[in-house]
Amino acid sequence: MPSPYRAIFAAPGTKGFSAAGLLGRLPLSMTGIGIVTMISQLTGRYGLAGALSATLALSAAALGPQISRLVDRHGQRRVLRPATLVSVAAIAGLLLCAQQGAPEWTLFVFTAGAGCVPSVGSMVRARWAEIYRGSARELHAAYAWESILDEVCFIFGPIVSIGLSTAWFPEAGPLLAAAILVVGVLALTAQRGTEPVPEPREQHGSGSALRSPGLRVLVLTFVASGAIFGAVDVATVAFAQEQGHKAAASLVLAVYALGSCLAGVVVGLLHFKGAASRRWLLGICAMAVSMIPLQLAGNLPFLAVALFVSGLAVAPTMVTTMALVEAHVPRSNLTEGMTWTSTGLAVGVALGSSAAGAVVDAAGARAAYVVPLAAGLVAALVAFLGYRRLTPGPARGGHGTDDEKPHRHDEQEHVA
């Protein structure tokens, strides 16, 4: 393991909670695409499949920040376990209704309930932030490491989920995802030594992490970025089916995640100078530009290469985003703030998957790749318009990364 990564695991308990976090968030990459695969297998309707995936994402977007806000107040163990049980019970209801051919409205009800799933990635990053608060270089490496694990999930998760649902039975992918979620959350919450201490209730007040203008910019941009991911997932599954190799969609999407994973490894080894907000803006723009080659895809090998190149911009942008969240959000709302970025992605995934599913039904899979291109352009536009809110003023300082240090919000001040 390269030295920056080896160094962050010197702290006691870090290997354990990072491994549990990997297991706990693997279902994130399995459930949505598993539902798309399951419904398309059972009904042949990509519009319905995309709508259900969108429902799951929107539900997670609505419930996730509230769960994380409770975590900031009461601790991970007390909140994550009951939330996970609710989500798993809803997934079980969804699979039963889908298998029995129940009315469509029941599918949407149970899918909405499944959105109670906690943001395990935010919980793990909050633990890293607690351990390495004030050590910007170590925290950068820790965020890079977690982004690598995110991409590992998206390399193997879709392969397993799509593979099981196509080769075994349609409900197999989401079913395994639910089982893995239970094991991962139980393993994470069993590790009390590294769990961040809940902040006193009076430090929370009635305010939300979204009071930070910088966080609002990040969330809005991530809505558009999430639409890229959601649209690419649905369009790729449909494109692979049109090519006569539906199961190969998991491999193509894994190549997309592999590009991001490799870029994340490199980013974690580097120590950047200059404003983090500028790197973030460049990353968003690179993600947008990388959607252009997808419009030319005529076969699966070309598509895989194009997605690999696109993935190179993903993890570096995510790493910088987490650093900006940690710099712009009060400590007492850190888990909630990190979850809001995931929420933005979830809303975007919902919009992107739904739009792509509708385009697939109306005009075919190749036409659906216009959706992630449009989403990328919107993301770049929002990033340009909000960039100044992420740039520290001359009077700010005292926290954040080495190269960009907005004022810490322990005194409840907010970056303008």
C-alpha positions as semicolon CSV with decimal commas, in nm:
position;residue;x (nm);y (nm);z (nm)
1;M;0,000;0,000;0,000
2;P;0,145;0,345;-0,087
3;S;0,271;0,534;0,215
4;P;-0,007;0,799;0,242
5;Y;-0,264;0,522;0,267
6;R;-0,055;0,313;0,504
7;A;-0,014;0,617;0,731
8;I;-0,385;0,680;0,778
9;F;-0,439;0,328;0,908
10;A;-0,192;0,381;1,193
11;A;-0,479;0,503;1,413
12;P;-0,652;0,224;1,608
13;G;-0,980;0,097;1,467
14;T;-0,947;0,255;1,124
15;K;-0,910;-0,072;0,934
16;G;-1,217;-0,215;1,100
17;F;-1,459;0,070;1,035
18;S;-1,332;0,125;0,680
19;A;-1,386;-0,243;0,598
20;A;-1,733;-0,238;0,754
21;G;-1,811;0,079;0,561
22;L;-1,710;-0,087;0,236
23;L;-1,952;-0,370;0,302
24;G;-2,228;-0,138;0,422
25;R;-2,230;0,081;0,112
26;L;-2,186;-0,195;-0,145
27;P;-2,569;-0,217;-0,166
28;L;-2,572;0,144;-0,290
29;S;-2,430;0,022;-0,620
30;M;-2,650;-0,287;-0,627
31;T;-3,001;-0,185;-0,530
32;G;-3,093;0,077;-0,789
33;I;-2,946;-0,108;-1,087
34;G;-3,082;-0,432;-0,941
35;I;-3,433;-0,288;-0,943
36;V;-3,389;-0,171;-1,303
37;T;-3,270;-0,517;-1,406
38;M;-3,540;-0,696;-1,209
39;I;-3,830;-0,491;-1,344
40;S;-3,701;-0,500;-1,700
41;Q;-3,668;-0,878;-1,670
42;L;-4,018;-0,922;-1,530
43;T;-4,206;-0,664;-1,740
44;G;-3,979;-0,548;-2,024
45;R;-4,066;-0,187;-1,934
46;Y;-3,765;0,039;-1,890
47;G;-3,988;0,337;-1,819
48;L;-4,132;0,164;-1,512
49;A;-3,788;0,040;-1,410
50;G;-3,642;0,390;-1,434
51;A;-3,936;0,538;-1,243
52;L;-3,889;0,292;-0,956
53;S;-3,517;0,362;-0,946
54;A;-3,601;0,732;-0,938
55;T;-3,846;0,674;-0,653
56;L;-3,578;0,497;-0,451
57;A;-3,333;0,780;-0,510
58;L;-3,583;1,053;-0,425
59;S;-3,689;0,874;-0,109
60;A;-3,326;0,834;-0,001
61;A;-3,273;1,201;-0,081
62;A;-3,562;1,303;0,143
63;L;-3,486;1,068;0,431
64;G;-3,106;1,045;0,423
65;P;-3,022;1,393;0,559
66;Q;-3,282;1,354;0,835
67;I;-3,128;1,022;0,939
68;S;-2,781;1,178;0,938
69;R;-2,904;1,474;1,139
70;L;-3,032;1,230;1,402
71;V;-2,692;1,059;1,391
72;D;-2,518;1,389;1,467
73;R;-2,742;1,427;1,772
74;H;-2,774;1,070;1,902
75;G;-2,486;0,870;1,754
76;Q;-2,451;0,617;1,474
77;R;-2,546;0,301;1,664
78;R;-2,877;0,431;1,801
79;V;-2,998;0,558;1,464
80;L;-2,850;0,335;1,192
81;R;-2,979;0,001;1,314
82;P;-3,351;0,082;1,321
83;A;-3,325;0,279;0,995
84;T;-3,164;-0,022;0,827
85;L;-3,436;-0,257;0,949
86;V;-3,704;-0,033;0,799
87;S;-3,522;-0,019;0,465
88;V;-3,467;-0,395;0,449
89;A;-3,830;-0,469;0,535
90;A;-3,940;-0,238;0,251
91;I;-3,705;-0,409;0,004
92;A;-3,852;-0,745;0,103
93;G;-4,201;-0,611;0,035
94;L;-4,092;-0,476;-0,303
95;L;-3,945;-0,808;-0,413
96;L;-4,253;-0,999;-0,302
97;C;-4,489;-0,764;-0,487
98;A;-4,275;-0,772;-0,802
99;Q;-4,257;-1,151;-0,798
100;Q;-4,631;-1,189;-0,742
101;G;-4,728;-0,931;-1,004
102;A;-4,896;-0,700;-0,754
103;P;-5,041;-0,364;-0,867
104;E;-4,781;-0,107;-0,969
105;W;-4,866;0,130;-0,687
106;T;-4,746;-0,128;-0,434
107;L;-4,406;-0,133;-0,604
108;F;-4,376;0,242;-0,561
109;V;-4,486;0,232;-0,196
110;F;-4,229;-0,027;-0,095
111;T;-3,958;0,134;-0,308
112;A;-4,018;0,463;-0,127
113;G;-3,984;0,284;0,207
114;A;-3,652;0,135;0,098
115;G;-3,515;0,490;0,079
116;C;-3,474;0,484;0,458
117;V;-3,130;0,331;0,397
118;P;-2,858;0,524;0,587
119;S;-2,570;0,697;0,409
120;V;-2,295;0,460;0,524
121;G;-2,029;0,645;0,325
122;S;-2,102;0,964;0,517
123;M;-2,081;0,777;0,847
124;V;-1,736;0,642;0,762
125;R;-1,607;0,979;0,640
126;A;-1,733;1,139;0,960
127;R;-1,518;0,893;1,154
128;W;-1,212;0,984;0,948
129;A;-1,286;1,355;1,002
130;E;-1,306;1,298;1,376
131;I;-0,971;1,117;1,385
132;Y;-0,777;1,351;1,154
133;R;-0,940;1,684;1,227
134;G;-0,667;1,946;1,184
135;S;-0,446;1,710;0,980
136;A;-0,534;1,813;0,628
137;R;-0,293;1,584;0,442
138;E;-0,405;1,270;0,627
139;L;-0,769;1,365;0,585
140;H;-0,714;1,415;0,211
141;A;-0,566;1,066;0,186
142;A;-0,852;0,923;0,392
143;Y;-1,115;1,083;0,166
144;A;-0,926;0,956;-0,139
145;W;-0,918;0,606;0,011
146;E;-1,293;0,611;0,071
147;S;-1,353;0,732;-0,285
148;I;-1,146;0,438;-0,407
149;L;-1,368;0,205;-0,204
150;D;-1,676;0,379;-0,348
151;E;-1,555;0,291;-0,694
152;V;-1,467;-0,065;-0,591
153;C;-1,832;-0,094;-0,492
154;F;-1,940;0,035;-0,831
155;I;-1,701;-0,201;-1,008
156;F;-1,824;-0,517;-0,840
157;G;-2,173;-0,421;-0,718
158;P;-2,342;-0,392;-1,060
159;I;-2,162;-0,702;-1,186
160;V;-2,298;-0,907;-0,898
161;S;-2,645;-0,751;-0,899
162;I;-2,706;-0,764;-1,275
163;G;-2,533;-1,100;-1,306
164;L;-2,746;-1,266;-1,039
165;S;-3,070;-1,114;-1,165
166;T;-3,007;-1,225;-1,523
167;A;-2,848;-1,563;-1,458
168;W;-3,035;-1,681;-1,147
169;F;-3,372;-1,511;-1,086
170;P;-3,482;-1,147;-1,132
171;E;-3,507;-1,064;-0,762
172;A;-3,163;-1,204;-0,672
173;G;-2,964;-0,879;-0,702
174;P;-3,175;-0,660;-0,472
175;L;-3,217;-0,950;-0,230
176;L;-2,843;-0,993;-0,185
177;A;-2,801;-0,616;-0,154
178;A;-3,043;-0,609;0,141
179;A;-2,857;-0,891;0,316
180;I;-2,520;-0,721;0,270
181;L;-2,660;-0,392;0,403
182;V;-2,766;-0,557;0,729
183;V;-2,426;-0,718;0,781
184;G;-2,235;-0,400;0,697
185;V;-2,436;-0,171;0,924
186;L;-2,422;-0,415;1,214
187;A;-2,044;-0,446;1,172
188;L;-1,996;-0,068;1,158
189;T;-2,215;0,016;1,455
190;A;-2,051;-0,254;1,666
191;Q;-1,729;-0,050;1,658
192;R;-1,793;0,208;1,928
193;G;-1,435;0,325;1,981
194;T;-1,418;0,524;1,656
195;E;-1,779;0,645;1,654
196;P;-1,794;1,027;1,664
197;V;-1,931;1,157;1,992
198;P;-2,276;1,316;1,938
199;E;-2,275;1,692;1,973
200;P;-2,482;1,845;2,256
201;R;-2,835;1,922;2,147
202;E;-2,792;2,295;2,208
203;Q;-2,514;2,310;1,947
204;H;-2,755;2,193;1,679
205;G;-3,034;2,437;1,745
206;S;-3,294;2,427;1,471
207;G;-3,054;2,498;1,187
208;S;-2,960;2,272;0,902
209;A;-2,623;2,225;0,739
210;L;-2,784;2,375;0,428
211;R;-2,754;2,717;0,587
212;S;-2,405;2,717;0,439
213;P;-2,413;2,880;0,091
214;G;-2,110;2,678;-0,011
215;L;-2,285;2,351;0,070
216;R;-2,588;2,459;-0,132
217;V;-2,366;2,510;-0,436
218;L;-2,213;2,165;-0,394
219;V;-2,552;1,999;-0,354
220;L;-2,709;2,170;-0,656
221;T;-2,412;2,080;-0,872
222;F;-2,429;1,722;-0,753
223;V;-2,793;1,700;-0,853
224;A;-2,685;1,748;-1,213
225;S;-2,384;1,520;-1,164
226;G;-2,608;1,249;-1,024
227;A;-2,825;1,275;-1,334
228;I;-2,516;1,179;-1,535
229;F;-2,470;0,861;-1,335
230;G;-2,837;0,762;-1,333
231;A;-2,879;0,817;-1,705
232;V;-2,558;0,631;-1,790
233;D;-2,670;0,329;-1,585
234;V;-3,011;0,297;-1,750
235;A;-2,890;0,377;-2,100
236;T;-2,604;0,128;-2,073
237;V;-2,828;-0,159;-1,960
238;A;-3,062;-0,085;-2,250
239;F;-2,777;-0,043;-2,497
240;A;-2,627;-0,379;-2,396
241;Q;-2,966;-0,544;-2,444
242;E;-3,002;-0,391;-2,790
243;Q;-2,659;-0,532;-2,872
244;G;-2,775;-0,875;-2,758
245;H;-2,552;-0,888;-2,450
246;K;-2,756;-0,752;-2,160
247;A;-2,540;-0,916;-1,892
248;A;-2,236;-0,732;-2,035
249;A;-2,383;-0,406;-1,905
250;S;-2,238;-0,487;-1,563
251;L;-1,889;-0,519;-1,713
252;V;-1,919;-0,193;-1,905
253;L;-2,035;-0,007;-1,594
254;A;-1,751;-0,168;-1,400
255;V;-1,503;-0,021;-1,648
256;Y;-1,660;0,322;-1,584
257;A;-1,598;0,275;-1,209
258;L;-1,250;0,137;-1,274
259;G;-1,142;0,461;-1,442
260;S;-1,264;0,655;-1,140
261;C;-1,096;0,411;-0,901
262;L;-0,755;0,444;-1,066
263;A;-0,782;0,823;-1,069
264;G;-0,872;0,815;-0,701
265;V;-0,560;0,613;-0,619
266;V;-0,339;0,873;-0,790
267;V;-0,515;1,167;-0,624
268;G;-0,458;1,021;-0,280
269;L;-0,083;1,010;-0,344
270;L;-0,060;1,376;-0,436
271;H;-0,043;1,687;-0,221
272;F;-0,208;1,973;-0,407
273;K;-0,137;2,344;-0,395
274;G;-0,380;2,610;-0,502
275;A;-0,749;2,654;-0,429
276;A;-0,948;2,333;-0,388
277;S;-1,250;2,513;-0,533
278;R;-1,066;2,555;-0,864
279;R;-0,985;2,183;-0,878
280;W;-1,349;2,110;-0,805
281;L;-1,465;2,338;-1,089
282;L;-1,222;2,176;-1,333
283;G;-1,343;1,832;-1,226
284;I;-1,708;1,917;-1,287
285;C;-1,624;2,056;-1,631
286;A;-1,419;1,747;-1,718
287;M;-1,712;1,525;-1,624
288;A;-1,934;1,725;-1,859
289;V;-1,693;1,715;-2,153
290;S;-1,639;1,342;-2,111
291;M;-2,003;1,276;-2,198
292;I;-1,949;1,386;-2,559
293;P;-1,784;1,063;-2,685
294;L;-2,079;0,860;-2,560
295;Q;-2,290;1,010;-2,839
296;L;-2,073;0,822;-3,089
297;A;-2,100;0,478;-2,926
298;G;-2,189;0,211;-3,180
299;N;-2,078;-0,099;-2,995
300;L;-1,995;-0,215;-2,643
301;P;-1,612;-0,203;-2,669
302;F;-1,620;0,161;-2,783
303;L;-1,868;0,243;-2,508
304;A;-1,647;0,078;-2,246
305;V;-1,343;0,281;-2,351
306;A;-1,541;0,604;-2,354
307;L;-1,679;0,536;-2,006
308;F;-1,335;0,448;-1,871
309;V;-1,207;0,789;-1,982
310;S;-1,517;0,955;-1,836
311;G;-1,456;0,785;-1,503
312;L;-1,114;0,946;-1,465
313;A;-1,278;1,272;-1,362
314;V;-1,519;1,126;-1,106
315;A;-1,318;1,026;-0,798
316;P;-1,091;1,335;-0,795
317;T;-1,401;1,554;-0,802
318;M;-1,562;1,357;-0,519
319;V;-1,249;1,379;-0,302
320;T;-1,234;1,756;-0,344
321;T;-1,605;1,784;-0,271
322;M;-1,570;1,608;0,064
323;A;-1,284;1,840;0,159
324;L;-1,500;2,141;0,072
325;V;-1,792;2,006;0,273
326;E;-1,566;1,953;0,576
327;A;-1,443;2,311;0,540
328;H;-1,779;2,479;0,490
329;V;-2,006;2,292;0,733
330;P;-2,015;2,317;1,117
331;R;-1,868;2,026;1,307
332;S;-2,202;1,965;1,478
333;N;-2,365;1,909;1,137
334;L;-2,081;1,734;0,955
335;T;-2,251;1,398;0,896
336;E;-2,563;1,577;0,778
337;G;-2,357;1,799;0,547
338;M;-2,182;1,503;0,388
339;T;-2,515;1,330;0,345
340;W;-2,660;1,632;0,166
341;T;-2,403;1,585;-0,112
342;S;-2,513;1,223;-0,138
343;T;-2,870;1,350;-0,142
344;G;-2,791;1,577;-0,435
345;L;-2,648;1,280;-0,621
346;A;-2,954;1,070;-0,533
347;V;-3,195;1,332;-0,664
348;G;-2,989;1,358;-0,980
349;V;-2,980;0,981;-1,022
350;A;-3,359;0,982;-0,992
351;L;-3,399;1,248;-1,258
352;G;-3,138;1,100;-1,487
353;S;-3,258;0,740;-1,468
354;S;-3,620;0,842;-1,517
355;A;-3,538;1,065;-1,815
356;A;-3,311;0,805;-1,972
357;G;-3,572;0,533;-1,926
358;A;-3,832;0,744;-2,101
359;V;-3,594;0,819;-2,390
360;V;-3,505;0,449;-2,423
361;D;-3,874;0,357;-2,451
362;A;-3,937;0,635;-2,704
363;A;-3,622;0,643;-2,919
364;G;-3,382;0,367;-2,819
365;A;-3,072;0,333;-2,607
366;R;-2,827;0,536;-2,817
367;A;-3,054;0,839;-2,805
368;A;-3,063;0,813;-2,425
369;Y;-2,696;0,913;-2,400
370;V;-2,806;1,269;-2,475
371;V;-2,944;1,281;-2,120
372;P;-2,605;1,254;-1,939
373;L;-2,455;1,507;-2,181
374;A;-2,729;1,758;-2,101
375;A;-2,688;1,689;-1,729
376;G;-2,313;1,747;-1,754
377;L;-2,366;2,084;-1,919
378;V;-2,609;2,185;-1,645
379;A;-2,358;2,077;-1,378
380;A;-2,084;2,288;-1,537
381;L;-2,314;2,589;-1,559
382;V;-2,419;2,566;-1,193
383;A;-2,057;2,519;-1,087
384;F;-1,951;2,833;-1,275
385;L;-2,233;3,038;-1,128
386;G;-2,170;2,922;-0,771
387;Y;-1,792;2,899;-0,777
388;R;-1,736;3,222;-0,582
389;R;-1,930;3,087;-0,283
390;L;-1,668;2,814;-0,249
391;T;-1,370;3,046;-0,275
392;P;-1,236;3,175;0,059
393;G;-1,216;3,549;0,108
394;P;-0,900;3,724;0,230
395;A;-1,020;3,741;0,590
396;R;-1,104;3,375;0,617
397;G;-0,871;3,112;0,745
398;G;-0,788;2,870;1,018
399;H;-0,935;2,545;0,888
400;G;-0,989;2,326;0,589
401;T;-0,732;2,194;0,348
402;D;-0,378;2,322;0,322
403;D;-0,463;2,512;0,009
404;E;-0,807;2,644;0,091
405;K;-0,908;2,730;0,446
406;P;-1,249;2,888;0,498
407;H;-1,332;2,982;0,854
408;R;-1,435;2,687;1,069
409;H;-1,792;2,695;1,187
410;D;-1,739;2,599;1,547
411;E;-1,848;2,957;1,622
412;Q;-2,155;2,904;1,401
413;E;-2,037;3,140;1,127
414;H;-2,108;3,050;0,767
415;V;-1,915;3,102;0,449
416;A;-2,084;3,356;0,230
